[in-house]
Amino acid sequence: MTSVVNAKGIPLPYTGASTHWFSATGAGPELRGTSGNDSFWGNTSVNVTMYGGAGDDYYHLYSTINRAVELPGEGIDTIDTWMSYKLPNNFENLVVT
């Protein structure tokens, strides 16, 4: 895999491959990750807060009622969304598609 760099030429970290997957459809108001690498899938009609763990986590946010939370030092974490979005604390990457 080639490196991706920012405007200053500094390499950006990658989120590792996921080993666990969580979906907000019918899952309730909270999804909690593991100590491994997790993928979280929000939903346009589900008000959900997704909490990662110690691993590298990847969040797919589809609505403003989908929220992602990470604590300091919990891996390389990425949010993927189609919305205008400000990256929360403790997240390293934002992908806007």
C-alpha positions in Angstrom: 0.0 0.0 0.0 1.4 3.4 -0.9 1.4 6.2 1.7 -1.1 9.0 1.8 0.4 12.4 2.8 -1.3 15.7 3.9 -0.6 19.1 2.3 2.6 19.4 4.3 3.9 16.1 3.0 3.4 14.3 6.3 2.3 10.7 6.0 -1.2 10.0 7.4 -1.9 6.9 9.6 -4.1 4.1 8.3 -6.9 2.4 10.3 -6.1 -1.3 10.4 -8.4 -4.0 8.9 -11.5 -4.7 10.9 -12.1 -8.0 12.7 -15.5 -7.1 14.2 -18.6 -5.4 12.6 -21.5 -3.6 14.3 -24.7 -2.3 12.7 -27.1 0.3 14.1 -30.2 -1.3 12.5 -32.2 -2.5 15.4 -29.2 -2.6 17.7 -30.5 0.1 20.1 -29.1 3.4 21.3 -25.5 2.2 21.8 -22.9 0.1 20.1 -19.7 -0.8 21.9 -16.6 -2.0 20.3 -14.0 -4.5 21.4 -10.3 -4.2 22.0 -9.7 -5.2 18.4 -10.2 -3.4 15.1 -14.0 -2.7 14.7 -16.3 -1.3 12.0 -19.4 0.5 13.0 -22.3 1.2 10.6 -24.8 3.9 11.5 -28.3 4.3 10.0 -30.3 7.3 8.8 -33.2 6.4 11.0 -31.5 5.1 14.1 -30.3 7.4 16.9 -27.1 5.7 17.9 -23.9 6.4 19.8 -21.0 4.2 18.8 -18.1 3.6 21.2 -14.8 2.2 19.9 -12.2 0.4 21.9 -8.4 0.0 22.0 -8.0 -1.1 18.4 -8.2 0.8 15.1 -11.9 1.6 14.5 -13.8 2.7 11.4 -17.2 4.5 11.6 -19.7 4.9 8.8 -22.0 7.8 9.8 -25.1 8.3 7.7 -27.0 10.9 9.7 -26.6 13.7 12.3 -28.2 11.3 14.8 -25.2 8.9 14.5 -22.4 9.7 16.9 -18.9 8.3 17.3 -16.8 8.4 20.5 -13.2 7.4 21.1 -10.9 7.9 24.1 -7.3 9.1 23.9 -4.8 6.5 22.8 -7.3 4.0 21.4 -5.7 3.2 18.0 -6.0 4.9 14.6 -9.7 5.8 14.1 -11.5 6.9 11.0 -15.0 8.4 10.3 -16.5 8.0 6.8 -19.5 10.2 6.0 -21.2 12.1 3.2 -22.1 15.0 5.4 -20.2 18.2 6.2 -18.5 17.0 9.4 -16.0 18.2 12.0 -13.8 15.4 13.3 -14.3 14.9 17.0 -11.4 14.6 19.5 -9.4 11.4 19.5 -10.1 10.6 15.8 -7.2 10.7 13.3 -8.9 10.4 9.9 -12.0 11.8 8.1 -13.2 10.5 4.8 -16.0 12.5 3.1 -17.6 10.7 0.1 
